[in-house]
Every structure is written in C-alpha cells, then in structure tokens.
Amino acid sequence: MYVITDECVACGSCAEECPEDAISEAGDKYEIDQDKCVECGSCVEVCPSDAIVEK
C-alpha cells in the first residue's frame, strides 16, 4: 500500500502518472484511493519530493 506523506508539495505529477486515476487532490496535498490503486509504483518514480512511501 502506498501513501502520500506531508512532504507532498501538491505538484500533481503523481496524479498525471497514475494509470488507474487513483490519485486526487485533497486540500493542500494529494491522496491515493486505496480501492483503485494497483500498487504499480508509477507515482513513486515521478514524485519530486519523495513524498510517496510504501506502508
């Protein structure tokens, strides 16, 4: 399971990269919909602030 930490700078790179459309803006950062996420890791690779971690 991947989660987006408070290190998120809300750039949107992860949401653009997600093939399942599982990432959306939530206030001042983004969040991952665990029901849609297939744990491909695409978002982790593009995150410039290393804010997406495996939990």
C-alpha positions as a Python dict, from the first residue, in 0.01 Angstrom:
ca = {
    (1, 'M'): (0, 0, 0),
    (2, 'Y'): (137, 340, -99),
    (3, 'V'): (56, 658, 93),
    (4, 'I'): (137, 1023, 33),
    (5, 'T'): (309, 1190, 328),
    (6, 'D'): (304, 1550, 444),
    (7, 'E'): (616, 1606, 232),
    (8, 'C'): (380, 1639, -66),
    (9, 'V'): (419, 1974, -246),
    (10, 'A'): (94, 1928, -444),
    (11, 'C'): (265, 1941, -783),
    (12, 'G'): (26, 1686, -936),
    (13, 'S'): (296, 1475, -1102),
    (14, 'C'): (171, 1159, -934),
    (15, 'A'): (-190, 1210, -1038),
    (16, 'E'): (-88, 1263, -1402),
    (17, 'E'): (119, 943, -1398),
    (18, 'C'): (-134, 713, -1229),
    (19, 'P'): (-281, 467, -1484),
    (20, 'E'): (-577, 388, -1257),
    (21, 'D'): (-677, 750, -1180),
    (22, 'A'): (-639, 663, -810),
    (23, 'I'): (-475, 990, -700),
    (24, 'S'): (-661, 1313, -641),
    (25, 'E'): (-609, 1649, -478),
    (26, 'A'): (-714, 1664, -112),
    (27, 'G'): (-667, 2009, 32),
    (28, 'D'): (-302, 2109, 30),
    (29, 'K'): (-172, 1770, -83),
    (30, 'Y'): (-275, 1465, -285),
    (31, 'E'): (-412, 1133, -165),
    (32, 'I'): (-431, 779, -303),
    (33, 'D'): (-763, 597, -325),
    (34, 'Q'): (-664, 255, -194),
    (35, 'D'): (-963, 90, -363),
    (36, 'K'): (-835, 197, -707),
    (37, 'C'): (-458, 168, -650),
    (38, 'V'): (-294, -137, -808),
    (39, 'E'): (43, -64, -643),
    (40, 'C'): (231, -26, -971),
    (41, 'G'): (471, 231, -824),
    (42, 'S'): (446, 476, -1114),
    (43, 'C'): (367, 760, -876),
    (44, 'V'): (671, 688, -659),
    (45, 'E'): (904, 719, -956),
    (46, 'V'): (781, 1066, -1058),
    (47, 'C'): (740, 1229, -715),
    (48, 'P'): (998, 1511, -691),
    (49, 'S'): (974, 1535, -312),
    (50, 'D'): (984, 1160, -233),
    (51, 'A'): (650, 1202, -57),
    (52, 'I'): (505, 866, -162),
    (53, 'V'): (606, 575, 54),
    (54, 'E'): (507, 213, 92),
    (55, 'K'): (327, 150, 417),
}
